[in-house]
Amino acid sequence: MQKRKFLSASWEYLAMFNYEIDAAILQQYIPPYTEPDLFDGRAMISIVGFLFNNTRVLGVKWPGFVNFEEVNLRYYIRHFNGSEWERGVGFVSEIVPSAVIAKLANGLFNEHYSTALMSHSIQSDKNELNVSYKWKRHNEEWNSMELVAENTLTAIVPGSEEEFILEHYVGYNGLNKKTTVAYRVEHPAWQVFKVRDHKLQCNVERLYGKSFVPFVQHVQPRSVFLARGSAVNVRMPSKITAATF
């Protein structure tokens, strides 16, 4: 039976900086009954910036929480449901500008939300698209991601790295050592812009921890994608309490 719709929104202008990482670094984060989902035999992480627009929670637009930015660090995992592998994502960090949003998501989905001052810029003309996200905590320096792309959309190629990074439809979070929270995310296949130039400037150790520094700080990403996004639905969570092999 399909779970009730918890959230609907438009996720737009998803900027994704993708890095290879030693899978052992992720072990402390991986929820029970899931395992790393590999691309070309490699574990991957992504720093993602995007816009939440037209957000409704349980069908209601809550004043002040309709349009906002998010920046997250996510990794790729999968769960065997008894008949097939379901590919999904887990999160090390999710940053939004609202403490209310963070408290709600952490309480219901056992997410890893925190808050920061945030801003974004989307500028386009006929040929070029410029997208940037900025965020900072307290008196710390600004972190930022910037992309310049061709202002033409193309479909994702089946079997490509773009498909691996973008096409995940389940979120997984460990509730405790014997329980994983899983929720479904529904959206059509996304189209992408061709990225011409990119820049990520952030304090990786302060944001995500020392173990991520060798794989991200002063390292060129394996790939950088910019997806247009779409309307999305997020279903109420369910619990996984046993392996199904």
C-alpha atoms as a printed R data frame, in Angstrom:
    type eleno elety resid chain resno      x       y       z
1   ATOM     1    CA   MET     A     1  0.000   0.000   0.000
2   ATOM     2    CA   GLN     A     2  1.365   3.386  -1.012
3   ATOM     3    CA   LYS     A     3  2.273   5.716   1.827
4   ATOM     4    CA   ARG     A     4  0.532   9.052   2.277
5   ATOM     5    CA   LYS     A     5  2.146  12.050   0.595
6   ATOM     6    CA   PHE     A     6  4.134  14.021   3.186
7   ATOM     7    CA   LEU     A     7  5.652  16.764   1.053
8   ATOM     8    CA   SER     A     8  5.271  18.176  -2.428
9   ATOM     9    CA   ALA     A     9  7.531  20.807  -3.950
10  ATOM    10    CA   SER     A    10  9.534  21.789  -6.991
11  ATOM    11    CA   TRP     A    11 13.218  20.932  -6.744
12  ATOM    12    CA   GLU     A    12 14.992  23.249  -9.149
13  ATOM    13    CA   TYR     A    13 18.498  23.966 -10.452
14  ATOM    14    CA   LEU     A    14 20.236  21.047  -8.771
15  ATOM    15    CA   ALA     A    15 23.995  21.674  -8.795
16  ATOM    16    CA   MET     A    16 25.942  18.465  -8.094
17  ATOM    17    CA   PHE     A    17 29.689  18.258  -7.430
18  ATOM    18    CA   ASN     A    18 30.594  14.550  -7.449
19  ATOM    19    CA   TYR     A    19 33.652  12.895  -5.900
20  ATOM    20    CA   GLU     A    20 35.063   9.415  -5.552
21  ATOM    21    CA   ILE     A    21 35.606   8.297  -1.961
22  ATOM    22    CA   ASP     A    22 36.934   5.304  -0.063
23  ATOM    23    CA   ALA     A    23 33.830   3.276   0.821
24  ATOM    24    CA   ALA     A    24 35.304   2.608   4.277
25  ATOM    25    CA   ILE     A    25 34.844   6.305   5.135
26  ATOM    26    CA   LEU     A    26 31.098   5.899   4.661
27  ATOM    27    CA   GLN     A    27 30.649   2.841   6.880
28  ATOM    28    CA   GLN     A    28 29.758   4.851   9.996
29  ATOM    29    CA   TYR     A    29 26.936   6.570   8.067
30  ATOM    30    CA   ILE     A    30 25.409   3.657   6.139
31  ATOM    31    CA   PRO     A    31 22.003   2.594   7.564
32  ATOM    32    CA   PRO     A    32 21.270  -1.028   8.535
33  ATOM    33    CA   TYR     A    33 20.275  -3.389   5.683
34  ATOM    34    CA   THR     A    34 21.830  -1.151   3.025
35  ATOM    35    CA   GLU     A    35 25.190  -1.234   1.292
36  ATOM    36    CA   PRO     A    36 27.215   1.160  -0.911
37  ATOM    37    CA   ASP     A    37 25.894   1.515  -4.448
38  ATOM    38    CA   LEU     A    38 28.952   1.725  -6.715
39  ATOM    39    CA   PHE     A    39 29.529   3.294 -10.113
40  ATOM    40    CA   ASP     A    40 32.324   1.680 -12.129
41  ATOM    41    CA   GLY     A    41 33.329  -0.033  -8.888
42  ATOM    42    CA   ARG     A    42 33.694   3.316  -7.067
43  ATOM    43    CA   ALA     A    43 31.851   4.730  -4.081
44  ATOM    44    CA   MET     A    44 30.649   8.281  -4.715
45  ATOM    45    CA   ILE     A    45 29.561  11.327  -2.736
46  ATOM    46    CA   SER     A    46 27.946  14.539  -3.970
47  ATOM    47    CA   ILE     A    47 27.717  18.050  -2.611
48  ATOM    48    CA   VAL     A    48 24.350  19.254  -3.880
49  ATOM    49    CA   GLY     A    49 22.790  22.711  -3.901
50  ATOM    50    CA   PHE     A    50 19.212  23.272  -5.044
51  ATOM    51    CA   LEU     A    51 16.005  25.214  -4.546
52  ATOM    52    CA   PHE     A    52 12.871  24.078  -2.752
53  ATOM    53    CA   ASN     A    53  9.992  26.014  -4.343
54  ATOM    54    CA   ASN     A    54  6.220  25.909  -3.887
55  ATOM    55    CA   THR     A    55  6.602  23.595  -0.897
56  ATOM    56    CA   ARG     A    56  3.574  22.016   0.742
57  ATOM    57    CA   VAL     A    57  3.683  19.839   3.863
58  ATOM    58    CA   LEU     A    58  0.655  17.554   4.188
59  ATOM    59    CA   GLY     A    59 -0.954  19.650   1.466
60  ATOM    60    CA   VAL     A    60 -0.474  22.978   3.252
61  ATOM    61    CA   LYS     A    61  1.783  25.897   2.346
62  ATOM    62    CA   TRP     A    62  3.335  27.097   5.604
63  ATOM    63    CA   PRO     A    63  4.193  30.822   5.555
64  ATOM    64    CA   GLY     A    64  7.938  31.351   5.521
65  ATOM    65    CA   PHE     A    65  8.684  27.757   4.481
66  ATOM    66    CA   VAL     A    66  7.527  27.702   0.863
67  ATOM    67    CA   ASN     A    67 10.676  28.722  -1.044
68  ATOM    68    CA   PHE     A    68 14.196  28.138   0.295
69  ATOM    69    CA   GLU     A    69 17.651  26.735  -0.493
70  ATOM    70    CA   GLU     A    70 19.239  23.452   0.559
71  ATOM    71    CA   VAL     A    71 22.840  22.239   0.381
72  ATOM    72    CA   ASN     A    72 23.579  18.629   1.277
73  ATOM    73    CA   LEU     A    73 26.342  16.049   1.241
74  ATOM    74    CA   ARG     A    74 24.935  12.728   0.114
75  ATOM    75    CA   TYR     A    75 26.182   9.240  -0.691
76  ATOM    76    CA   TYR     A    76 24.730   6.377  -2.721
77  ATOM    77    CA   ILE     A    77 23.397   3.125  -1.274
78  ATOM    78    CA   ARG     A    78 21.013   0.330  -2.112
79  ATOM    79    CA   HIS     A    79 18.672  -2.053  -0.266
80  ATOM    80    CA   PHE     A    80 17.468  -5.501  -1.344
81  ATOM    81    CA   ASN     A    81 13.699  -5.638  -0.729
82  ATOM    82    CA   GLY     A    82 13.352  -9.389  -1.199
83  ATOM    83    CA   SER     A    83 12.944  -9.336  -4.958
84  ATOM    84    CA   GLU     A    84 15.138  -6.519  -6.281
85  ATOM    85    CA   TRP     A    85 17.704  -3.901  -5.330
86  ATOM    86    CA   GLU     A    86 16.298  -0.433  -4.668
87  ATOM    87    CA   ARG     A    87 18.824   2.315  -5.250
88  ATOM    88    CA   GLY     A    88 18.766   5.321  -2.970
89  ATOM    89    CA   VAL     A    89 20.743   7.933  -1.095
90  ATOM    90    CA   GLY     A    90 21.841   8.639   2.446
91  ATOM    91    CA   PHE     A    91 22.962  11.955   3.908
92  ATOM    92    CA   VAL     A    92 25.920  13.105   5.954
93  ATOM    93    CA   SER     A    93 24.672  16.679   6.149
94  ATOM    94    CA   GLU     A    94 21.674  18.730   4.996
95  ATOM    95    CA   ILE     A    95 21.654  22.490   5.456
96  ATOM    96    CA   VAL     A    96 18.605  24.772   5.167
97  ATOM    97    CA   PRO     A    97 17.908  28.344   6.333
98  ATOM    98    CA   SER     A    98 15.061  27.430   8.715
99  ATOM    99    CA   ALA     A    99 15.314  25.766  12.144
100 ATOM   100    CA   VAL     A   100 11.640  24.736  11.897
101 ATOM   101    CA   ILE     A   101 12.271  22.805   8.663
102 ATOM   102    CA   ALA     A   102 15.332  21.148  10.177
103 ATOM   103    CA   LYS     A   103 13.487  20.116  13.352
104 ATOM   104    CA   LEU     A   104 10.552  18.657  11.406
105 ATOM   105    CA   ALA     A   105 12.725  16.623   9.015
106 ATOM   106    CA   ASN     A   106 15.041  15.387  11.745
107 ATOM   107    CA   GLY     A   107 12.138  14.323  13.932
108 ATOM   108    CA   LEU     A   108 10.097  12.505  11.296
109 ATOM   109    CA   PHE     A   109 12.735  11.106   8.940
110 ATOM   110    CA   ASN     A   110 15.751  11.037  11.297
111 ATOM   111    CA   GLU     A   111 17.555  13.254   8.799
112 ATOM   112    CA   HIS     A   112 20.763  15.236   9.434
113 ATOM   113    CA   TYR     A   113 19.552  18.813   9.005
114 ATOM   114    CA   SER     A   114 21.189  21.930  10.403
115 ATOM   115    CA   THR     A   115 20.735  25.612   9.645
116 ATOM   116    CA   ALA     A   116 22.782  28.422   8.124
117 ATOM   117    CA   LEU     A   117 22.351  31.755   6.415
118 ATOM   118    CA   MET     A   118 21.763  30.964   2.746
119 ATOM   119    CA   SER     A   119 21.329  32.723  -0.588
120 ATOM   120    CA   HIS     A   120 21.276  31.881  -4.282
121 ATOM   121    CA   SER     A   121 21.445  33.486  -7.715
122 ATOM   122    CA   ILE     A   122 20.010  32.240 -11.018
123 ATOM   123    CA   GLN     A   123 20.884  34.340 -14.063
124 ATOM   124    CA   SER     A   124 20.279  33.353 -17.653
125 ATOM   125    CA   ASP     A   125 20.158  34.614 -21.189
126 ATOM   126    CA   LYS     A   126 19.592  32.870 -24.490
127 ATOM   127    CA   ASN     A   127 22.942  31.067 -24.437
128 ATOM   128    CA   GLU     A   128 24.228  30.921 -20.878
129 ATOM   129    CA   LEU     A   129 22.995  30.003 -17.420
130 ATOM   130    CA   ASN     A   130 24.761  31.057 -14.207
131 ATOM   131    CA   VAL     A   131 23.790  29.337 -10.934
132 ATOM   132    CA   SER     A   132 25.265  29.926  -7.495
133 ATOM   133    CA   TYR     A   133 24.521  28.961  -3.887
134 ATOM   134    CA   LYS     A   134 26.075  30.463  -0.767
135 ATOM   135    CA   TRP     A   135 25.809  29.488   2.891
136 ATOM   136    CA   LYS     A   136 27.484  30.335   6.200
137 ATOM   137    CA   ARG     A   137 27.080  29.695   9.915
138 ATOM   138    CA   HIS     A   138 27.373  32.435  12.532
139 ATOM   139    CA   ASN     A   139 30.618  34.379  12.038
140 ATOM   140    CA   GLU     A   140 32.227  31.824   9.730
141 ATOM   141    CA   GLU     A   141 33.262  32.569   6.158
142 ATOM   142    CA   TRP     A   142 30.849  32.111   3.272
143 ATOM   143    CA   ASN     A   143 30.858  28.769   1.446
144 ATOM   144    CA   SER     A   144 29.809  28.770  -2.189
145 ATOM   145    CA   MET     A   145 29.216  26.744  -5.331
146 ATOM   146    CA   GLU     A   146 29.085  28.378  -8.756
147 ATOM   147    CA   LEU     A   147 28.313  26.936 -12.177
148 ATOM   148    CA   VAL     A   148 28.231  28.282 -15.708
149 ATOM   149    CA   ALA     A   149 26.285  26.150 -18.184
150 ATOM   150    CA   GLU     A   150 24.889  26.186 -21.691
151 ATOM   151    CA   ASN     A   151 21.247  27.215 -21.527
152 ATOM   152    CA   THR     A   152 19.991  24.158 -23.412
153 ATOM   153    CA   LEU     A   153 18.455  21.070 -21.836
154 ATOM   154    CA   THR     A   154 19.340  17.508 -22.834
155 ATOM   155    CA   ALA     A   155 18.077  14.115 -21.698
156 ATOM   156    CA   ILE     A   156 20.139  11.911 -19.397
157 ATOM   157    CA   VAL     A   157 21.846   9.047 -21.249
158 ATOM   158    CA   PRO     A   158 20.891   5.589 -19.876
159 ATOM   159    CA   GLY     A   159 23.804   3.922 -18.087
160 ATOM   160    CA   SER     A   160 25.739   7.177 -17.758
161 ATOM   161    CA   GLU     A   161 27.248   8.690 -14.637
162 ATOM   162    CA   GLU     A   162 24.561  11.378 -14.820
163 ATOM   163    CA   GLU     A   163 21.887   8.692 -14.562
164 ATOM   164    CA   PHE     A   164 23.646   7.078 -11.592
165 ATOM   165    CA   ILE     A   165 23.919  10.365  -9.693
166 ATOM   166    CA   LEU     A   166 20.493  11.779 -10.518
167 ATOM   167    CA   GLU     A   167 18.148   8.801 -10.721
168 ATOM   168    CA   HIS     A   168 17.619   7.697  -7.106
169 ATOM   169    CA   TYR     A   169 14.119   7.457  -5.710
170 ATOM   170    CA   VAL     A   170 14.518   6.321  -2.091
171 ATOM   171    CA   GLY     A   171 16.042   8.075   0.909
172 ATOM   172    CA   TYR     A   172 17.490   5.911   3.695
173 ATOM   173    CA   ASN     A   173 18.382   6.929   7.255
174 ATOM   174    CA   GLY     A   174 19.446   4.761  10.154
175 ATOM   175    CA   LEU     A   175 17.063   5.080  13.094
176 ATOM   176    CA   ASN     A   176 19.147   2.786  15.292
177 ATOM   177    CA   LYS     A   177 21.406  -0.255  14.840
178 ATOM   178    CA   LYS     A   178 18.465  -2.482  13.871
179 ATOM   179    CA   THR     A   179 16.107  -0.101  12.060
180 ATOM   180    CA   THR     A   180 16.310   1.975   8.899
181 ATOM   181    CA   VAL     A   181 13.824   4.661   7.905
182 ATOM   182    CA   ALA     A   182 13.030   4.661   4.170
183 ATOM   183    CA   TYR     A   183 10.951   7.127   2.181
184 ATOM   184    CA   ARG     A   184 10.119   7.341  -1.500
185 ATOM   185    CA   VAL     A   185 10.716  10.362  -3.690
186 ATOM   186    CA   GLU     A   186  8.683  10.607  -6.899
187 ATOM   187    CA   HIS     A   187  9.609  12.694  -9.917
188 ATOM   188    CA   PRO     A   188 10.035  12.287 -13.682
189 ATOM   189    CA   ALA     A   189 13.478  11.743 -15.186
190 ATOM   190    CA   TRP     A   190 15.346  15.029 -15.135
191 ATOM   191    CA   GLN     A   191 17.037  16.887 -17.946
192 ATOM   192    CA   VAL     A   192 20.455  18.482 -17.578
193 ATOM   193    CA   PHE     A   193 22.384  21.527 -18.730
194 ATOM   194    CA   LYS     A   194 25.935  21.085 -20.050
195 ATOM   195    CA   VAL     A   195 28.298  22.601 -17.478
196 ATOM   196    CA   ARG     A   196 31.072  24.765 -18.926
197 ATOM   197    CA   ASP     A   197 32.738  25.952 -15.738
198 ATOM   198    CA   HIS     A   198 32.384  25.372 -12.013
199 ATOM   199    CA   LYS     A   199 33.833  26.364  -8.666
200 ATOM   200    CA   LEU     A   200 33.272  25.002  -5.161
201 ATOM   201    CA   GLN     A   201 34.661  26.887  -2.193
202 ATOM   202    CA   CYS     A   202 33.891  25.431   1.222
203 ATOM   203    CA   ASN     A   203 35.494  24.429   4.498
204 ATOM   204    CA   VAL     A   204 35.086  20.662   4.165
205 ATOM   205    CA   GLU     A   205 36.463  19.798   7.609
206 ATOM   206    CA   ARG     A   206 34.203  22.246   9.414
207 ATOM   207    CA   LEU     A   207 31.123  21.291   7.429
208 ATOM   208    CA   TYR     A   208 31.518  17.531   7.079
209 ATOM   209    CA   GLY     A   209 34.464  16.297   9.130
210 ATOM   210    CA   LYS     A   210 38.164  15.629   8.719
211 ATOM   211    CA   SER     A   211 37.702  12.252   7.003
212 ATOM   212    CA   PHE     A   212 36.180  13.911   3.914
213 ATOM   213    CA   VAL     A   213 38.988  16.442   3.412
214 ATOM   214    CA   PRO     A   214 41.337  14.241   1.296
215 ATOM   215    CA   PHE     A   215 38.520  13.400  -1.111
216 ATOM   216    CA   VAL     A   216 37.039  16.881  -1.603
217 ATOM   217    CA   GLN     A   217 39.243  19.745  -0.391
218 ATOM   218    CA   HIS     A   218 41.562  20.993  -3.173
219 ATOM   219    CA   VAL     A   219 40.523  18.006  -5.311
220 ATOM   220    CA   GLN     A   220 38.846  18.373  -8.680
221 ATOM   221    CA   PRO     A   221 35.440  16.669  -8.759
222 ATOM   222    CA   ARG     A   222 35.052  13.585 -10.880
223 ATOM   223    CA   SER     A   223 32.031  15.241 -12.501
224 ATOM   224    CA   VAL     A   224 29.748  18.256 -12.106
225 ATOM   225    CA   PHE     A   225 26.111  18.232 -13.201
226 ATOM   226    CA   LEU     A   226 23.337  20.794 -13.302
227 ATOM   227    CA   ALA     A   227 19.797  19.419 -13.517
228 ATOM   228    CA   ARG     A   228 16.714  21.514 -14.201
229 ATOM   229    CA   GLY     A   229 14.630  19.550 -11.697
230 ATOM   230    CA   SER     A   230 10.859  19.156 -11.525
231 ATOM   231    CA   ALA     A   231  7.892  18.768  -9.230
232 ATOM   232    CA   VAL     A   232  8.500  16.083  -6.594
233 ATOM   233    CA   ASN     A   233  6.484  14.161  -4.019
234 ATOM   234    CA   VAL     A   234  7.967  12.724  -0.838
235 ATOM   235    CA   ARG     A   235  5.997   9.926   0.811
236 ATOM   236    CA   MET     A   236  5.655   9.245   4.527
237 ATOM   237    CA   PRO     A   237  8.459   7.008   5.840
238 ATOM   238    CA   SER     A   238  8.396   3.283   6.491
239 ATOM   239    CA   LYS     A   239 10.751   1.161   8.606
240 ATOM   240    CA   ILE     A   240 13.090  -1.631   7.545
241 ATOM   241    CA   THR     A   241 13.764  -3.924  10.486
242 ATOM   242    CA   ALA     A   242 15.268  -7.050   8.935
243 ATOM   243    CA   ALA     A   243 17.463  -8.164   6.066
244 ATOM   244    CA   THR     A   244 15.597  -9.780   3.163
245 ATOM   245    CA   PHE     A   245 18.350 -11.837   1.514
